[in-house]
Amino acid sequence: MAMTAEDELTTAAATGNTEVVEELLRKGAQVNGHNRFGRTALQVMMMGSTPVAGLLLTHGANPNVADSSTGHTPLHDAARTGFLDTVQLLVQFSANPQAVDKANCRPVDLAIKHGHKDVVDFLDSLENTQ
């Protein structure tokens, strides 16, 4: 089975390859398109790769797409893994900090569970400004 542009895009995003992501988007890969595993590039991106996240988001990637098995959004994943820059970027592009996964956890709950105090502090600060 040949790889689709969306398969190539998710692979590039997962490996943090900003140049290939940019090239594929320029050639028409669908930013919210699903790969053969039913995931978007934003869902599988390397969470520590803020440039890839920024590129996908500025091209219209949906920051609130949820994983069909866990209910995790990209914000859940970034909070769980402790990448504050990515968390902040996702929130800047309207990721919902109150989204709950299938275990009824919000991104802040995962950050707490995994000991990412800087992420917890940032997400808590959002609640105090709304």
Secondary structure, DSSP 8 states (H G I E B T S, - for coil): ----HHHHHHHHHHTT-HHHHHHHHHTT--TT---TTS--HHHHS-TT-HHHHHHHHHTT--TT---TTT---HHHHHHHHT-HHHHHHHHHTT--TT---TTS--HHHHHHHTT-HHHHHHHHHHHHH-
